Amino acid sequence: MHLKKRKYDHIKNVERGLDFHFYRAVRKYGWNNFVFEILETACPIVRNERENHYIELYDSINKGYNSVMADSSAPSDETRKRMSLASKGRIVSEETRKLISIGNLRREKYTHTEESKRNYKAAQNRPELKEAARQRLVERNENKVWTDEQRKHMRKMKTGLKQTDETKKKISDGNRGKIISDETKKRQSKSMKKTWSKKKNWKHTIETKKKMSDSAKGKKKSKKTKKRMSDSRKGVKLSEFHKRRLREGWARKRLLKEQGIQLELF
């Protein structure tokens, strides 16, 4: 690879805000503290082998800026663990955030070719990759506990975020006809039970109730949906808490109806 081309790529990656050990070091210490030089020239056939030789010679994965060996397509589990530990608790400066933002904006302008899209889709449809990725997510999030600070940050990131009609249509089309396995349903049910067990006295705000009411107005459920909802409720035993809430709700609804007040929220 040409030295000037390699250096140019590194400079651009630093400007884009890519979050790698080497690029973070460049942003911290500046390019003046790094030297580009050729250690050895080699033909493409043995190039990776010679690069690995120098990586091992200088132990640059542990004591330098290499994340992986030259012939590796992905970081090892040990490397991933080190990268994760190094990133925990790290505070990103405003300058770095701006660089990352600029890099993301530039990436948004990039358009994949139709061939690249087909190749990517074919790779994503491989069952063994899907299962491996799913298992990693399950293991990572199974016992994860979010701190109040993390919850506050996630809430802040989502507040005011509105999806375009085009995005909503894509999500709807993608979910239409999707069959959820029994294993996935059990996992979702377990997750929701765990979530709601921590919210026994939790109530929707008036604003949230109004939003839910407005979004439900005018919607008509198909016979198939009604039957599916009915079947899902058969044999379900309600707790005393839920029975009491239902009785109170219906009593309130009757009272408002008798008083001639239009019920908007329930």
Secondary structure as GFF3:
##gff-version 3
##sequence-region A 1 266
A	DSSP	alpha_helix	3	16	.	.	.	ID=ss1
A	DSSP	alpha_helix	21	29	.	.	.	ID=ss2
A	DSSP	three_ten_helix	31	33	.	.	.	ID=ss3
A	DSSP	alpha_helix	44	58	.	.	.	ID=ss4
A	DSSP	alpha_helix	60	63	.	.	.	ID=ss5
A	DSSP	alpha_helix	77	87	.	.	.	ID=ss6
A	DSSP	alpha_helix	94	109	.	.	.	ID=ss7
A	DSSP	alpha_helix	114	124	.	.	.	ID=ss8
A	DSSP	alpha_helix	127	141	.	.	.	ID=ss9
A	DSSP	alpha_helix	148	158	.	.	.	ID=ss10
A	DSSP	alpha_helix	165	175	.	.	.	ID=ss11
A	DSSP	alpha_helix	182	197	.	.	.	ID=ss12
A	DSSP	alpha_helix	206	216	.	.	.	ID=ss13
A	DSSP	alpha_helix	223	233	.	.	.	ID=ss14
A	DSSP	alpha_helix	240	258	.	.	.	ID=ss15
###
